[in-house]
């Protein structure tokens, strides 16, 4: 409502650059740009989910799983996997059968990890090495290697799962803090942009009036 009033006083072609950009952006938003932004956001979310649930191999393990949101998803999936595996081992379900049960409700990415684990075990590899598929972190694999032969192995898995879950919660809290700071900066930047654009336009109008 403010800028059209200024437009009747001075043509937009003579507005300061910062004001022209703000006015153009606001006009585009009013005429439907916000719909395009929402559509792009939804498409990006869908694509990320598809990649997250389906892409496997070295690209996933060495690159994607090291960055957000894939790294958070991997850690969360690893914690749930260890928790489920611990519960089934505690109920005297053999390890291989436990992996088969977990596979039933898993997506393609998780099924790939489970398949590699079972193939490694079939080759006679120890649990710590067999489970080194890119799903579990170094600390989890170390604990599995050290305590796999103990009668309370399922308790070790539960403890590792709980520790992983705690790490995830701490990481989420840190990420939330960063996002809040970024949101504050963006909001502050927008406010400065609007006031700066209005000030520049008012100054341009004042200079034009002084010439008359």
N, C-alpha and C positions, 0 to 999 in steps of 0.2 A: 504493500500500500504506500510505502514511503517513496520508492524509486519512481513510480509513474508520475508522482507529483513533481519530482525533480526533472523528469523527462519533458514536462511541459515548459520548463524554464530554460533548460539547456539541452541541445540534442545529445543523444548517447554517444555519437561519434566524437564529441568534444569532452566526454567524461575522462577522468584519469584512468589509467590502465587497470589499477586494482579495483576500481569501482565497476568498470565495464565487465571484468571477469566475474565479479560477484553477482552482478545483475544478470549476466548471461546464464550463470549456473543456477540461480534462483528461478529464472524463466524456464529453463530446461526441466528442473524439478517439478515445477507447476504443470508443465505440459506432458508429464509422464515418465521423466527420467527415473524417478524413484521406483517405478514398476520394473524397469530394466535392471536396476540395481538389485532388487529383490530376486528377480528371475536368475540373474547371474550368480547371486549368492546361493540360491537353492541348487542350481546346477553344479556349482563347485562342491557343495556339501555332498551331493549324490555321487559325484565322480570320486571324491576322496574316500567315501565309504566303499565304493566298488573296488577301488585300488587296495584299500585297507583289508578287505575281506578276501581278495582273490589273487593279488600279485605275489609271487614267490620267487625264490632264487637269489642269486648273489646281489642283484640290484636292490632287492628288498632288504636283505640282511646287512649289506655293507653301506647302503646310502639312505634309503627311506626310513628304516627303523632307527636311525640316529637323529632324526629331526621330528619335531612336533607336527602333527598329532600322532604320528606313527610310533614314536618312541614311547609315549604314554600308553598307547593301546597295547604295545608289546609287553610292557611291564605289568599292566593290569591283567592281560591274558595269561602271562606267566604265573602271576599270583593265584589266579583262579584255577589254573591247571594243577599247580602244586597242592592247593587246598583240596581239590577233587581227588587227586591221586592219593593223598594222605588218607582221606576218609575211606576210600575203597580198600587200601592196603590194611587199614585198621580193622576192616571187616573181613580180612583174610581172602580178599579177591586177588589172584595173582597179577603181577605187574602187567604182563602182556594183555590179559583180559581187561584190566583196568583201562589201558590205553584204547582198547577197542570200544569200551563203553563211552569214554570221553569223545571218541571220534564221531559217535552217532549224532551228537548235537553241535558239531564243530563246523566252521566254514572252511572253504577250500584252503586258505592260508594255514589254519591250524591243522587240518588233516595232513597237509604236506609235512609239517614238522613231526607229527605223530608217526607218519609212514617212515620218515628217515630214522627216527628213534628206534622203531621196531626192526628196521632193516639192519641197523648197527648192532642191536642186541642179538639178532639172528647170526651175525658174524662173530659173536662171542666177545664183543667189546664190553668193558666195564660200564656201569651205569653212568658215571660221570662223563665219560667220553662219548657214550652212545647218545646221551641227551644234549650234547653240544651241537645243536642244529641252528643256533641263532635266536632261539626263543628265550632261553635262560641266560642270565648275566653271569659274569665270572665268579662272583661270590656264591651264587646259588650252585653253580657247577662244582665249586671247590667243596662246599659242604656235602653235596651228594657224593662226591668222590671219597671224602673222608669217612662218612658215616653209613655208607650203603650196606656194609656188612653187619651192622648192629641190629639186634632184635627190635629196637625202637626206631627203626628207620622212618616209619610213618610220622613219628613225633618230630623228627628232624625236618621232614618235608613241611609239616605244619608250622614249625618255628620259622623256617625260611620263607614260607608263604606270608606269615604274619609280618615279618620284617620287610618284605617287599611291599606289602600293602601300606605299611607305615611310611616307607620311602615315597610311595605314590602320593599319599595324603600330603606329605611335606612339600613335594614338588608342585602339587596342585595349589597349595596355599601360596607358594612363592610366585607361581604363574598368575594367580588371581591378583596378587599385589602389583605385579608388573602391568597387568591389563588395566587395573584401576588407575595407575599412574599415567599410562598412555591415554586412557579415556579423559583424564583431567587435562592433560596437555592438549589433546585434540579439541576439547571443548573450549579451553582457554584460547587456543589459536583461532578458533572460529569467532569467538567474541572479539578478539583483537582485530581480526580481518574485517568484521562488520563495522566496528567503530572506526577503524582506519579508512575504510572505503567511504563511509559517510563523512568523515572529517575532510578527506581529500576532495570529495565532491562539493562540500560546503565551501571549502577554500577556493575551488575553481569558480564557483558561482560568485563568491565575494570579489575575486579578481576581475571577473567579467563585469560586475556591477560598477567597479571602480573606474573602468574604462569608459563607461557611459556617464 
